[in-house]
């Protein structure tokens, strides 16, 4: 089966986040399917961007407007998109550059690739128009094609409720038109959000077409000895442990939704206790977080480190006493959450401090930690004190419970199969 997967921000082990498209596609390739991944050359969530000039100099082929790179059997079609920072006009130009080029290539893709499945998968919904064009052109050539809309976040509700944008803003109205089209036209809707059915139905989705496929982990990253942790981080963590401190770890994006500013406020409340906070990753809020930590007098308590390869995440988490994940207090989380980093925490047998108010709570479901209210530094501080006081045997049982939960419900071989089964039994067997 030929699968066309549109994900502007798609990453890989070479580039960093986002990983879900890569892991799903890799499983499909292993099952004998052919996958083309359409992605932009610049994304705010990647640690490293693809170097198109270097790829071209090394002999990479061109397909329409895209530079093609094979990554573990997946054909990545990189469209040149301009760099940007933040959520202003630069990001809009980046989105437009990707959509314009992929739209122009749709006839070529339909003619040469003849996809059986076309997936629109992004944190914004306008890629549904490109995916729909590709699917319709394929069908006109008398080749069956299933159109899938994969929901990561609810747009435009996310920028409205998280970013404070007006529902009447032209960009929001454009997003809303795209979302309505996606729920109306997609043959299948695959959502990572377990509680979003009501919203989707109100926007025109027949719930018989809705399937929930959450985030997950890939087992090969958790087998055998992990690659050693980068030296500067390993030395710092070892020194903190030698000093008798409880190490609170965070690995992931440093953005507004991650509520790391609240964690720093909690850290300031714990300066009378032996805690050390280690934050690994990058994001548009990192500079501001460094300044906040300095202003709060946390130079000896909080350490920031650059991102590490995903393969080193298990080694980092193995050294962490408590893993932190936090969220803002916003209504949109009523539809549920599906964070990748939490799966990693649980696979690493971490005891987790989860600061959230949402429609679901994987930490509570798995019994692998403690959940406290979001945007509440005293509650986070008290939660960390409680977890630090747990005896080793109880801590080990909690960690094993988290890992067992992930293995039962969140491995990519299982999720990839469920995804294709959602497209129809005939496709899954083709």
C-alpha positions as CSV (number, residue, x, y, z in Angstrom):
1,X,0.0,0.0,0.0
2,X,1.2,3.6,-0.8
3,X,0.7,6.0,2.1
4,X,1.1,9.8,1.6
5,X,1.7,11.4,5.0
6,X,1.6,15.2,5.2
7,X,3.1,16.6,8.4
8,X,4.8,20.0,8.1
9,X,6.8,19.4,11.4
10,X,7.7,15.8,10.9
11,X,11.0,14.9,12.5
12,X,13.2,11.8,12.8
13,X,16.1,10.6,15.0
14,X,18.3,12.8,12.8
15,X,16.4,16.0,13.5
16,X,14.4,15.6,16.7
17,X,10.7,16.3,17.2
18,X,8.2,15.6,16.2
19,X,8.6,11.8,16.3
20,X,5.1,10.3,16.0
21,X,5.0,10.5,12.1
22,X,8.4,8.9,11.9
23,X,7.5,6.0,14.2
24,X,4.2,5.3,12.6
25,X,5.8,5.5,9.1
26,X,8.6,3.2,10.1
27,X,6.2,0.5,11.4
28,X,4.3,0.8,8.1
29,X,7.5,0.4,6.1
30,X,8.4,-2.7,8.2
31,X,5.0,-4.1,7.3
32,X,5.8,-3.7,3.6
33,X,4.0,-0.4,2.8
34,X,5.6,2.5,0.9
35,X,5.5,5.9,2.7
36,X,6.1,9.4,1.5
37,X,6.5,12.0,4.2
38,X,5.8,15.6,3.1
39,X,7.4,18.1,5.5
40,X,8.8,21.6,5.7
41,X,12.5,22.2,6.0
42,X,12.1,24.5,9.0
43,X,10.1,23.8,12.1
44,X,10.1,25.4,15.5
45,X,9.9,22.0,17.3
46,X,13.0,20.4,15.7
47,X,16.4,20.4,17.4
48,X,18.1,20.2,13.9
49,X,16.7,21.2,10.5
50,X,17.4,19.2,7.3
51,X,20.3,20.8,5.4
52,X,18.8,21.0,1.9
53,X,21.9,22.4,0.1
54,X,24.1,19.6,1.7
55,X,21.6,16.9,0.7
56,X,21.5,18.3,-2.9
57,X,25.3,18.4,-3.0
58,X,25.4,14.8,-1.9
59,X,23.2,13.8,-4.8
60,X,19.7,13.8,-3.3
61,X,17.0,13.6,-5.9
62,X,14.3,16.2,-6.5
63,X,10.6,15.4,-6.8
64,X,8.7,18.5,-7.9
65,X,9.5,21.2,-5.5
66,X,10.9,18.8,-2.8
67,X,14.3,17.5,-2.0
68,X,14.0,13.7,-1.2
69,X,15.9,12.0,1.6
70,X,15.6,8.4,2.6
71,X,15.4,7.9,6.4
72,X,15.0,4.3,7.4
73,X,13.0,3.5,4.3
74,X,10.7,6.5,4.6
75,X,10.9,8.9,1.7
76,X,11.0,12.4,3.3
77,X,10.1,15.1,0.8
78,X,11.5,18.3,2.2
79,X,9.9,21.5,1.0
80,X,12.1,24.6,1.5
81,X,10.3,26.8,4.1
82,X,11.7,30.0,5.6
83,X,13.0,30.1,9.2
84,X,10.8,31.8,11.9
85,X,10.6,32.3,15.6
86,X,7.4,32.7,17.7
87,X,3.9,32.7,16.4
88,X,3.9,35.8,14.2
89,X,3.9,36.5,10.5
90,X,7.1,34.5,10.1
91,X,5.3,31.3,11.1
92,X,2.4,32.2,8.8
93,X,4.8,32.6,5.8
94,X,6.4,29.3,6.7
95,X,3.0,27.6,6.7
96,X,2.1,29.2,3.4
97,X,5.4,28.2,1.7
98,X,4.8,24.5,2.7
99,X,1.2,24.4,1.6
100,X,1.8,26.3,-1.7
101,X,4.5,23.8,-2.8
102,X,2.7,20.7,-1.7
103,X,-0.4,21.9,-3.5
104,X,1.5,22.4,-6.7
105,X,3.0,18.9,-6.4
106,X,-0.3,17.2,-5.8
107,X,-1.0,16.3,-9.5
108,X,2.5,14.8,-9.8
109,X,2.1,12.8,-6.6
110,X,-1.3,11.5,-7.6
111,X,0.0,10.5,-11.0
112,X,3.3,8.9,-10.0
113,X,2.8,7.7,-6.5
114,X,-1.0,6.8,-6.7
115,X,-1.5,6.8,-2.9
116,X,-4.0,4.4,-1.3
117,X,-4.1,6.5,1.9
118,X,-3.5,10.3,2.2
119,X,-3.0,11.6,5.8
120,X,-3.3,15.2,6.7
121,X,-1.4,15.4,10.0
122,X,-0.4,18.7,11.6
123,X,-0.9,21.1,14.4
124,X,-2.8,23.3,12.0
125,X,-5.7,22.1,9.8
126,X,-5.0,23.8,6.5
127,X,-3.0,20.9,5.2
128,X,-6.4,19.1,4.8
129,X,-6.9,21.1,1.6
130,X,-3.7,19.8,0.1
131,X,-4.4,16.2,1.2
132,X,-7.9,16.4,-0.2
133,X,-6.6,17.6,-3.5
134,X,-4.1,14.7,-3.6
135,X,-6.9,12.2,-2.7
136,X,-9.3,13.6,-5.3
137,X,-6.8,13.6,-8.1
138,X,-5.9,10.0,-7.3
139,X,-9.6,9.0,-7.4
140,X,-10.1,10.7,-10.7
141,X,-7.5,8.3,-12.1
142,X,-9.8,5.5,-10.9
143,X,-7.6,4.5,-8.0
144,X,-9.3,4.1,-4.6
145,X,-7.9,6.5,-2.0
146,X,-8.8,7.1,1.6
147,X,-8.5,10.6,3.1
148,X,-7.5,10.7,6.8
149,X,-7.3,13.7,9.1
150,X,-5.1,13.2,12.1
151,X,-5.8,15.4,15.0
152,X,-2.8,16.4,17.2
153,X,-4.3,19.6,18.7
154,X,-7.7,21.3,18.2
155,X,-7.2,24.2,15.9
156,X,-8.2,27.0,15.9
157,X,-9.4,26.4,19.5
158,X,-5.8,26.0,20.7
159,X,-4.5,29.5,19.6
160,X,-7.8,31.0,20.8
161,X,-7.7,29.5,24.3
162,X,-3.9,29.2,24.7
163,X,-2.7,32.2,22.8
164,X,-5.7,34.6,23.4
165,X,-6.4,35.1,19.7
166,X,-9.8,36.5,18.7
167,X,-12.2,34.1,16.9
168,X,-12.7,36.9,14.4
169,X,-9.0,37.1,13.5
170,X,-8.5,36.3,9.7
171,X,-6.0,33.5,10.5
172,X,-8.4,32.0,13.0
173,X,-11.3,32.2,10.5
174,X,-9.1,30.4,7.9
175,X,-8.2,27.7,10.4
176,X,-11.8,27.3,11.3
177,X,-12.8,26.9,7.7
178,X,-10.1,24.2,7.3
179,X,-11.2,22.3,10.4
180,X,-14.8,22.3,9.3
181,X,-13.7,20.9,5.9
182,X,-11.6,18.2,7.5
183,X,-14.4,16.9,9.7
184,X,-16.8,17.1,6.7
185,X,-14.6,15.6,4.0
186,X,-12.2,13.1,5.7
187,X,-13.1,9.5,5.3
188,X,-11.4,8.8,8.7
189,X,-10.5,11.0,11.6
190,X,-7.7,9.7,13.9
191,X,-7.3,11.7,17.1
192,X,-4.8,11.6,19.8
193,X,-7.2,13.4,22.2
194,X,-9.5,10.9,24.0
195,X,-12.2,13.4,25.0
196,X,-12.6,15.5,21.8
197,X,-15.6,13.7,20.3
198,X,-18.1,16.3,21.3
199,X,-16.2,19.2,19.8
200,X,-15.6,17.3,16.6
201,X,-19.3,16.3,16.3
202,X,-20.3,19.9,16.8
203,X,-18.1,20.8,13.8
204,X,-19.7,18.3,11.6
205,X,-18.0,15.0,12.2
206,X,-19.9,11.8,12.0
207,X,-18.5,10.0,15.0
208,X,-18.6,6.7,13.3
209,X,-15.5,8.0,11.4
210,X,-13.6,8.9,14.6
211,X,-10.9,6.6,16.0
212,X,-8.6,7.3,19.0
213,X,-4.9,6.4,18.5
214,X,-2.8,8.0,21.3
215,X,0.9,8.7,21.4
216,X,3.4,6.0,22.2
217,X,6.9,4.7,22.4
218,X,9.1,2.5,20.2
219,X,10.5,-0.6,21.9
220,X,13.9,-0.7,20.3
221,X,14.8,2.5,22.1
222,X,14.3,0.8,25.4
223,X,16.1,-2.5,24.7
224,X,19.7,-3.2,25.8
225,X,22.0,-0.6,27.2
226,X,21.1,3.0,26.2
227,X,23.8,5.2,24.7
228,X,25.7,7.0,27.5
229,X,24.4,10.4,28.6
230,X,26.2,13.4,27.4
231,X,29.1,14.1,29.7
232,X,28.2,17.6,31.0
233,X,24.8,16.4,32.1
234,X,26.0,13.2,33.5
235,X,28.7,15.0,35.6
236,X,26.2,17.5,36.9
237,X,23.6,14.9,37.9
238,X,26.3,12.8,39.6
239,X,27.5,15.8,41.6
240,X,23.9,16.6,42.7
241,X,23.3,13.1,43.9
242,X,26.6,13.0,45.7
243,X,25.5,16.1,47.5
244,X,22.4,14.2,48.7
245,X,20.0,16.1,46.5
246,X,16.7,14.8,45.0
247,X,17.0,15.3,41.2
248,X,13.9,16.6,39.5
249,X,14.3,16.1,35.8
250,X,12.5,17.6,32.7
251,X,13.2,16.6,29.1
252,X,11.4,18.3,26.3
253,X,10.3,21.6,24.8
254,X,10.7,24.9,26.7
255,X,7.6,26.6,25.5
256,X,4.7,28.4,27.1
257,X,2.4,25.3,27.3
258,X,5.0,23.4,29.3
259,X,4.5,25.7,32.4
260,X,8.2,25.5,33.3
261,X,7.9,29.0,34.8
262,X,5.5,27.6,37.4
263,X,8.0,24.8,38.1
264,X,10.7,27.5,38.7
265,X,8.4,29.3,41.2
266,X,8.0,25.9,43.0
267,X,11.7,25.5,43.0
268,X,12.0,28.8,44.8
269,X,9.7,27.5,47.5
270,X,12.0,24.5,48.0
271,X,15.3,26.2,48.6
272,X,15.2,25.0,52.2
273,X,15.1,21.4,50.9
274,X,17.7,19.3,49.1
275,X,16.3,19.4,45.6
276,X,18.1,19.9,42.3
277,X,16.2,20.7,39.0
278,X,17.7,19.6,35.7
279,X,16.0,20.9,32.5
280,X,17.1,19.4,29.1
281,X,15.8,20.8,25.9
282,X,15.1,24.0,23.9
283,X,12.3,26.3,23.0
284,X,11.2,29.9,22.5
285,X,10.9,30.4,26.3
286,X,14.2,29.1,27.3
287,X,16.0,32.4,27.5
288,X,13.2,33.9,29.6
289,X,13.3,30.9,31.9
290,X,17.0,31.3,32.4
291,X,16.4,35.0,33.4
292,X,13.6,33.9,35.7
293,X,15.8,31.4,37.4
294,X,18.5,34.0,38.0
295,X,16.0,36.5,39.3
296,X,14.7,33.9,41.8
297,X,18.2,33.1,43.0
298,X,18.1,29.6,41.7
299,X,21.6,29.5,40.2
300,X,22.7,26.7,42.6
301,X,19.4,24.8,42.3
302,X,18.4,24.8,38.6
303,X,20.5,23.8,35.6
304,X,19.6,24.2,32.0
305,X,21.2,22.0,29.3
306,X,21.0,21.9,25.5
307,X,18.9,19.2,23.9
308,X,20.2,15.6,23.7
309,X,19.6,13.0,21.0
310,X,16.4,11.0,21.7
311,X,18.5,7.9,22.1
312,X,20.1,9.4,25.2
313,X,16.7,10.1,26.9
314,X,16.6,6.7,28.6
315,X,20.0,7.3,30.1
316,X,19.0,10.7,31.4
317,X,15.7,9.6,32.9
318,X,17.5,6.6,34.6
319,X,19.4,9.2,36.7
320,X,16.3,11.2,37.6
321,X,14.5,10.7,41.0
322,X,11.3,12.5,40.0
323,X,10.2,13.5,36.5
324,X,8.2,16.6,36.1
325,X,5.5,17.4,33.5
326,X,3.3,20.5,33.7
327,X,0.6,22.2,31.9
328,X,-1.2,25.6,31.9
329,X,-4.6,25.9,33.4
330,X,-6.6,26.3,30.3
331,X,-10.1,24.9,29.3
332,X,-8.8,23.3,26.1
333,X,-7.3,20.4,28.1
334,X,-10.8,19.2,28.8
335,X,-10.5,17.4,25.5
336,X,-7.6,15.3,26.9
337,X,-3.8,15.2,26.6
338,X,-1.4,12.9,24.9
339,X,2.2,14.0,25.7
340,X,5.1,12.1,24.2
341,X,7.5,12.9,27.0
342,X,5.1,11.3,29.6
343,X,5.4,8.0,27.7
344,X,9.2,8.2,28.0
345,X,9.0,9.1,31.7
346,X,6.8,6.0,32.3
347,X,8.9,3.7,30.2
348,X,12.0,4.8,32.3
349,X,10.1,3.8,35.5
350,X,10.2,7.4,36.7
351,X,8.0,8.5,39.5
352,X,6.1,11.4,37.9
353,X,4.9,14.8,39.3
354,X,2.1,15.8,37.0
355,X,0.7,19.3,37.2
356,X,-2.5,19.2,35.2
357,X,-6.3,19.6,35.0
358,X,-7.5,17.7,32.0
359,X,-10.1,15.3,30.6
360,X,-7.7,12.4,31.2
361,X,-4.7,11.8,33.4
362,X,-2.4,9.0,32.3
363,X,-0.3,9.3,35.5
364,X,-3.4,8.6,37.7
365,X,-4.5,5.9,35.4
366,X,-1.1,4.1,35.6
367,X,-0.6,4.8,39.3
368,X,3.0,6.0,38.6
369,X,3.1,9.3,40.5
370,X,1.2,12.2,41.9
371,X,-1.1,14.7,40.1
372,X,-1.5,18.2,41.5
373,X,-3.3,21.3,40.2
374,X,-1.7,23.3,37.4
375,X,-0.4,26.9,37.8
376,X,0.0,26.3,41.5
377,X,3.6,26.6,42.7
378,X,2.8,25.7,46.4
379,X,1.0,22.5,45.2
380,X,3.9,21.5,43.0
381,X,6.4,22.1,45.8
382,X,4.3,20.1,48.2
383,X,3.9,17.3,45.6
384,X,7.6,17.1,45.1
385,X,8.1,16.9,48.9
386,X,5.6,14.0,49.1
387,X,7.2,12.1,46.2
388,X,10.7,12.6,47.6
389,X,9.6,11.1,51.0
390,X,8.3,7.8,49.4
391,X,10.2,4.7,50.4
392,X,12.3,3.0,47.7
393,X,10.1,-0.1,47.5
394,X,7.0,2.0,46.9
395,X,8.8,4.1,44.4
396,X,9.9,1.0,42.5
397,X,6.4,-0.3,42.4
398,X,5.1,3.0,41.0
399,X,7.7,3.0,38.4
400,X,7.0,-0.5,37.3
401,X,3.3,0.3,37.1
402,X,3.9,3.2,34.7
403,X,6.1,1.0,32.4
404,X,3.5,-1.8,32.4
405,X,0.8,0.7,31.4
406,X,2.8,2.0,28.4
407,X,3.7,-1.5,27.3
408,X,0.0,-2.5,27.4
409,X,-1.4,0.5,25.6
410,X,1.2,2.7,23.9
411,X,3.7,0.8,21.7
412,X,4.1,1.9,18.1
413,X,3.7,-1.5,16.5
414,X,0.2,-1.6,18.2
415,X,-0.6,2.0,17.4
416,X,0.5,1.7,13.7
417,X,-1.7,-1.3,13.2
418,X,-4.6,0.4,14.9
419,X,-4.2,3.5,12.7
420,X,-4.4,1.5,9.5
421,X,-7.2,-0.6,10.8
422,X,-9.1,2.6,11.4
423,X,-8.7,3.3,7.6
424,X,-10.6,0.1,6.9
425,X,-9.9,-3.7,7.1
426,X,-9.3,-3.9,3.4
427,X,-6.5,-1.3,3.5
428,X,-4.9,-2.9,6.5
429,X,-4.6,-6.2,4.6
430,X,-3.7,-4.8,1.2
